[in-house]
Amino acid sequence: MFTRCCSILVHMNNINSLVTIAVVNFQPVLDGSRPNKVETLKKIERFTMEAVKRGANIVVFPELALTSYSGFPPEAAYELSEPIPGESTSIIQKIASQHRIYVAFGMIERVGSKLYNAVPFIGPTGILGVYRKVHPAKFAEKWVTPGDSYPLIQTPWGPIGIGICYDNYCFPEVPRIYALRGARIHLNVTAIPQFPDASDYLDFYVTMLGARSIENNLFIASANMVGRQGEFTYFGHSMIIGPKPGKMSYHIYAGPLGREEGIAIATLDLSWLNNLPMGVRTIFEDRRPETYIHLVKG
């Protein structure tokens, strides 16, 4: 069977329709104000194994899960960085290989003198891709070199897209780029705190991800930090959100978790994405990219 997905033909017979995804509310280990990568990596291993026991195929951790997002001074970023592949990805790779699981987690990637806010996607056969945050927040990520590409991760469930936090909330082009290339699953690897001057960030978080899922016909697996790190407190609420079959609305398939560490897990039937209401069904066919020149003028 063939179906038209995101302006391309996808051969559904060669893609698994059922996938179980786990998203993790996670707090890195800090020794005072210093990230403890060794102990944090052990926590990542423990949560991964718990997800394995619960039948997960894919496990998603937050942005910069290995180091914390705001629990270190910018000048410490280089010392906390690693190449990919490197020591930490090798440890996760062994687990992925042994248990036939796929893991995505945030870390600081070092390439020469450049540092990236990165997410390696690791599977049983190795590192399947690395996403580097394209839109680092200037107020908080002065050490980050922006990424410049949108790698499509090939999996048994079809291609998967990845965006990091700000990429997904404020730049709708990011999930759209992946959707146009056939992705039906998108990872939101995030570290979104409760800012002191805003009381509605949870509403913002759910609303934006719900909109991204509906307008792109994607399931979005979102993993967020919890707890206090430096000047910020993270509100968690990791969840899996996606279009509601046959409806012009979104549905939360797992979570949202609260503000404590934990795992939300859901088994998704990707064939549901073929059951679209009329208002969504022709979005990709109705696009007029030739009129969007102002989007790329800078």
ZATIKOL-601768 format. One record per residue (C-alpha): residue number from 0; residue in one letter; x negated, y negated, z negated. Coordinates in nm, 3 decimals. Layout:
<rs>
R   k r       x       y       z
R NUM A       X       Y       Z
...
</rs>
This chain:
<rs>
R   k r       x       y       z
R   0 M   0.000   0.000   0.000
R   1 F  -0.117  -0.351   0.080
R   2 T   0.000  -0.665  -0.097
R   3 R  -0.077  -1.027  -0.021
R   4 C  -0.257  -1.169  -0.324
R   5 C  -0.400  -1.518  -0.332
R   6 S  -0.420  -1.555   0.047
R   7 I  -0.616  -1.231   0.095
R   8 L  -0.515  -0.869   0.139
R   9 V  -0.589  -0.644  -0.156
R  10 H  -0.574  -0.267  -0.113
R  11 M  -0.387  -0.166  -0.426
R  12 N  -0.454   0.208  -0.388
R  13 N  -0.822   0.157  -0.465
R  14 I  -0.763  -0.050  -0.780
R  15 N  -0.645   0.071  -1.120
R  16 S  -0.323  -0.104  -1.220
R  17 L  -0.336  -0.034  -1.594
R  18 V  -0.603  -0.201  -1.808
R  19 T  -0.636  -0.240  -2.184
R  20 I  -0.803  -0.563  -2.293
R  21 A  -0.913  -0.668  -2.642
R  22 V  -0.981  -1.029  -2.741
R  23 V  -1.170  -1.103  -3.061
R  24 N  -1.129  -1.380  -3.317
R  25 F  -1.493  -1.405  -3.417
R  26 Q  -1.723  -1.592  -3.654
R  27 P  -2.100  -1.570  -3.601
R  28 V  -2.324  -1.512  -3.901
R  29 L  -2.496  -1.826  -4.028
R  30 D  -2.771  -1.846  -4.289
R  31 G  -2.690  -2.191  -4.415
R  32 S  -2.699  -2.398  -4.097
R  33 R  -2.910  -2.148  -3.903
R  34 P  -2.754  -1.879  -3.680
R  35 N  -2.854  -1.522  -3.766
R  36 K  -2.852  -1.354  -3.426
R  37 V  -2.953  -1.013  -3.561
R  38 E  -2.657  -0.989  -3.798
R  39 T  -2.422  -1.150  -3.547
R  40 L  -2.515  -0.891  -3.287
R  41 K  -2.434  -0.618  -3.538
R  42 K  -2.090  -0.776  -3.583
R  43 I  -2.038  -0.781  -3.208
R  44 E  -2.125  -0.412  -3.203
R  45 R  -1.879  -0.335  -3.485
R  46 F  -1.592  -0.521  -3.322
R  47 T  -1.670  -0.355  -2.989
R  48 M  -1.657  -0.011  -3.149
R  49 E  -1.327  -0.095  -3.319
R  50 A  -1.188  -0.198  -2.980
R  51 V  -1.315   0.129  -2.831
R  52 K  -1.128   0.324  -3.101
R  53 R  -0.812   0.135  -3.008
R  54 G  -0.846   0.227  -2.642
R  55 A  -0.984  -0.093  -2.494
R  56 N  -1.138  -0.099  -2.148
R  57 I  -1.258  -0.461  -2.173
R  58 V  -1.362  -0.654  -2.486
R  59 V  -1.389  -1.033  -2.482
R  60 F  -1.576  -1.243  -2.740
R  61 P  -1.584  -1.624  -2.774
R  62 E  -1.810  -1.888  -2.624
R  63 L  -2.163  -1.880  -2.772
R  64 A  -2.054  -1.595  -2.999
R  65 L  -2.415  -1.487  -3.042
R  66 T  -2.534  -1.818  -3.188
R  67 S  -2.226  -2.022  -3.284
R  68 Y  -2.119  -2.328  -3.089
R  69 S  -2.178  -2.605  -3.341
R  70 G  -2.370  -2.436  -3.621
R  71 F  -2.717  -2.544  -3.507
R  72 P  -2.894  -2.869  -3.409
R  73 P  -2.948  -2.920  -3.034
R  74 E  -3.324  -2.896  -3.074
R  75 A  -3.283  -2.535  -3.193
R  76 A  -3.111  -2.423  -2.873
R  77 Y  -3.430  -2.317  -2.693
R  78 E  -3.542  -2.098  -2.982
R  79 L  -3.197  -1.932  -2.992
R  80 S  -3.190  -1.868  -2.618
R  81 E  -3.268  -1.545  -2.433
R  82 P  -3.310  -1.440  -2.073
R  83 I  -3.043  -1.226  -1.911
R  84 P  -3.114  -0.937  -1.907
R  85 G  -3.280  -0.955  -2.247
R  86 E  -3.285  -0.801  -2.592
R  87 S  -2.923  -0.873  -2.685
R  88 T  -2.771  -0.776  -2.352
R  89 S  -2.973  -0.452  -2.359
R  90 I  -2.821  -0.357  -2.694
R  91 I  -2.467  -0.421  -2.569
R  92 Q  -2.548  -0.241  -2.246
R  93 K  -2.625   0.080  -2.440
R  94 I  -2.283   0.066  -2.607
R  95 A  -2.110  -0.008  -2.278
R  96 S  -2.283   0.284  -2.110
R  97 Q  -2.215   0.529  -2.393
R  98 H  -1.846   0.441  -2.426
R  99 R  -1.763   0.342  -2.067
R 100 I  -1.649  -0.003  -2.176
R 101 Y  -1.689  -0.358  -2.044
R 102 V  -1.797  -0.643  -2.274
R 103 A  -1.812  -1.022  -2.224
R 104 F  -1.966  -1.251  -2.487
R 105 G  -2.107  -1.602  -2.501
R 106 M  -2.477  -1.678  -2.548
R 107 I  -2.750  -1.927  -2.461
R 108 E  -2.925  -1.810  -2.146
R 109 R  -3.281  -1.923  -2.076
R 110 V  -3.406  -1.950  -1.718
R 111 G  -3.752  -2.107  -1.721
R 112 S  -3.710  -2.439  -1.900
R 113 K  -3.334  -2.454  -1.837
R 114 L  -3.068  -2.348  -2.086
R 115 Y  -2.718  -2.241  -1.989
R 116 N  -2.399  -2.186  -2.184
R 117 A  -2.346  -1.840  -2.036
R 118 V  -2.130  -1.529  -2.045
R 119 P  -2.280  -1.199  -1.929
R 120 F  -2.021  -0.941  -1.825
R 121 I  -2.165  -0.601  -1.910
R 122 G  -2.032  -0.266  -1.792
R 123 P  -2.135   0.099  -1.807
R 124 T  -2.376   0.054  -1.518
R 125 G  -2.538  -0.271  -1.630
R 126 I  -2.482  -0.645  -1.612
R 127 L  -2.214  -0.698  -1.348
R 128 G  -2.241  -1.076  -1.345
R 129 V  -2.324  -1.388  -1.544
R 130 Y  -2.104  -1.696  -1.557
R 131 R  -2.269  -2.028  -1.650
R 132 K  -2.043  -2.303  -1.777
R 133 V  -1.989  -2.547  -1.492
R 134 H  -1.837  -2.826  -1.704
R 135 P  -2.031  -2.855  -2.032
R 136 A  -1.886  -3.114  -2.268
R 137 K  -2.128  -3.407  -2.272
R 138 F  -2.047  -3.503  -2.631
R 139 A  -2.144  -3.161  -2.769
R 140 E  -2.361  -2.977  -2.515
R 141 K  -2.646  -3.214  -2.435
R 142 W  -2.889  -2.922  -2.413
R 143 V  -2.688  -2.741  -2.144
R 144 T  -2.772  -2.729  -1.775
R 145 P  -2.441  -2.707  -1.585
R 146 G  -2.377  -2.396  -1.381
R 147 D  -2.295  -2.434  -1.014
R 148 S  -2.114  -2.118  -0.908
R 149 Y  -1.814  -1.898  -0.979
R 150 P  -1.929  -1.536  -0.968
R 151 L  -1.651  -1.287  -0.908
R 152 I  -1.695  -0.978  -1.126
R 153 Q  -1.608  -0.652  -0.951
R 154 T  -1.440  -0.395  -1.177
R 155 P  -1.217  -0.086  -1.145
R 156 W  -0.921  -0.324  -1.196
R 157 G  -1.019  -0.553  -0.914
R 158 P  -1.216  -0.876  -0.932
R 159 I  -1.226  -1.070  -1.260
R 160 G  -1.294  -1.440  -1.307
R 161 I  -1.458  -1.612  -1.604
R 162 G  -1.437  -1.969  -1.726
R 163 I  -1.572  -2.113  -2.048
R 164 C  -1.342  -2.324  -2.266
R 165 Y  -1.329  -2.678  -2.116
R 166 D  -1.363  -2.523  -1.768
R 167 N  -1.016  -2.374  -1.800
R 168 Y  -0.823  -2.634  -1.998
R 169 C  -0.913  -2.949  -1.806
R 170 F  -1.031  -2.828  -1.466
R 171 P  -0.751  -2.626  -1.305
R 172 E  -0.969  -2.578  -0.999
R 173 V  -1.170  -2.312  -1.185
R 174 P  -0.899  -2.046  -1.230
R 175 R  -0.759  -2.138  -0.887
R 176 I  -1.093  -2.064  -0.718
R 177 Y  -1.092  -1.716  -0.868
R 178 A  -0.725  -1.655  -0.787
R 179 L  -0.781  -1.747  -0.424
R 180 R  -1.053  -1.483  -0.413
R 181 G  -0.825  -1.210  -0.543
R 182 A  -0.870  -1.216  -0.922
R 183 R  -0.574  -1.098  -1.129
R 184 I  -0.755  -1.119  -1.463
R 185 H  -0.929  -1.432  -1.591
R 186 L  -1.135  -1.457  -1.909
R 187 N  -1.122  -1.770  -2.124
R 188 V  -1.436  -1.744  -2.336
R 189 T  -1.380  -2.036  -2.569
R 190 A  -1.482  -2.220  -2.885
R 191 I  -1.205  -2.469  -2.938
R 192 P  -1.188  -2.633  -3.282
R 193 Q  -0.927  -2.828  -3.467
R 194 F  -1.053  -3.182  -3.410
R 195 P  -0.995  -3.414  -3.708
R 196 D  -0.814  -3.676  -3.499
R 197 A  -0.568  -3.436  -3.333
R 198 S  -0.295  -3.223  -3.488
R 199 D  -0.172  -3.056  -3.172
R 200 Y  -0.470  -2.866  -3.033
R 201 L  -0.297  -2.531  -3.076
R 202 D  -0.008  -2.653  -2.860
R 203 F  -0.260  -2.783  -2.605
R 204 Y  -0.439  -2.445  -2.603
R 205 V  -0.127  -2.237  -2.542
R 206 T   0.031  -2.480  -2.297
R 207 M  -0.277  -2.512  -2.077
R 208 L  -0.346  -2.140  -2.061
R 209 G   0.021  -2.069  -1.995
R 210 A   0.018  -2.315  -1.706
R 211 R  -0.305  -2.172  -1.563
R 212 S  -0.157  -1.821  -1.574
R 213 I   0.169  -1.915  -1.401
R 214 E   0.024  -2.137  -1.128
R 215 N  -0.239  -1.877  -1.038
R 216 N  -0.048  -1.553  -1.107
R 217 L  -0.318  -1.434  -1.349
R 218 F  -0.343  -1.261  -1.682
R 219 I  -0.571  -1.469  -1.905
R 220 A  -0.761  -1.306  -2.191
R 221 S  -0.870  -1.578  -2.435
R 222 A  -1.114  -1.520  -2.722
R 223 N  -1.181  -1.803  -2.970
R 224 M  -1.400  -1.868  -3.272
R 225 V  -1.277  -1.888  -3.630
R 226 G  -1.419  -2.045  -3.943
R 227 R  -1.644  -2.338  -4.016
R 228 Q  -1.952  -2.400  -3.802
R 229 G  -2.138  -2.724  -3.857
R 230 E  -1.893  -3.013  -3.834
R 231 F  -1.609  -2.814  -3.676
R 232 T  -1.352  -2.562  -3.797
R 233 Y  -1.225  -2.324  -3.529
R 234 F  -0.863  -2.214  -3.525
R 235 G  -0.887  -1.875  -3.354
R 236 H  -0.552  -1.770  -3.207
R 237 S  -0.714  -1.539  -2.954
R 238 M  -0.449  -1.404  -2.720
R 239 I  -0.365  -1.249  -2.386
R 240 I  -0.119  -1.455  -2.183
R 241 G   0.027  -1.416  -1.838
R 242 P   0.326  -1.465  -1.612
R 243 K   0.653  -1.314  -1.730
R 244 P   0.772  -1.063  -1.467
R 245 G   1.045  -1.213  -1.254
R 246 K   1.058  -1.537  -1.457
R 247 M   0.924  -1.889  -1.416
R 248 S   0.753  -1.877  -1.753
R 249 Y   0.458  -1.727  -1.933
R 250 H   0.454  -1.446  -2.186
R 251 I   0.204  -1.374  -2.464
R 252 Y   0.116  -1.005  -2.437
R 253 A  -0.119  -0.988  -2.737
R 254 G  -0.162  -1.223  -3.030
R 255 P  -0.198  -1.502  -3.086
R 256 L  -0.407  -1.404  -3.384
R 257 G  -0.427  -1.643  -3.677
R 258 R  -0.734  -1.815  -3.818
R 259 E  -0.907  -1.502  -3.949
R 260 E  -1.134  -1.257  -3.770
R 261 G  -0.956  -0.978  -3.588
R 262 I  -0.868  -0.813  -3.259
R 263 A  -0.562  -0.858  -3.037
R 264 I  -0.516  -0.588  -2.776
R 265 A  -0.273  -0.523  -2.493
R 266 T  -0.232  -0.277  -2.209
R 267 L  -0.144  -0.470  -1.895
R 268 D   0.019  -0.339  -1.581
R 269 L  -0.132  -0.548  -1.304
R 270 S   0.142  -0.438  -1.065
R 271 W   0.374  -0.671  -1.262
R 272 L   0.205  -0.957  -1.081
R 273 N   0.376  -0.845  -0.761
R 274 N   0.719  -0.920  -0.913
R 275 L   0.720  -1.296  -0.871
R 276 P   1.014  -1.539  -0.875
R 277 M   1.069  -1.742  -0.558
R 278 G   0.920  -2.059  -0.710
R 279 V   0.581  -1.891  -0.755
R 280 R   0.579  -1.639  -0.472
R 281 T   0.465  -1.875  -0.197
R 282 I   0.231  -2.107  -0.390
R 283 F  -0.079  -1.987  -0.209
R 284 E   0.087  -1.989   0.132
R 285 D   0.218  -2.342   0.073
R 286 R  -0.120  -2.491  -0.018
R 287 R  -0.257  -2.764   0.212
R 288 P  -0.632  -2.779   0.140
R 289 E  -0.690  -3.025   0.425
R 290 T  -0.511  -3.291   0.217
R 291 Y  -0.722  -3.239  -0.095
R 292 I  -1.029  -3.432   0.020
R 293 H  -1.006  -3.677  -0.271
R 294 L  -1.061  -3.389  -0.515
R 295 V  -1.416  -3.344  -0.391
R 296 K  -1.518  -3.705  -0.325
R 297 G  -1.655  -3.747  -0.676
</rs>
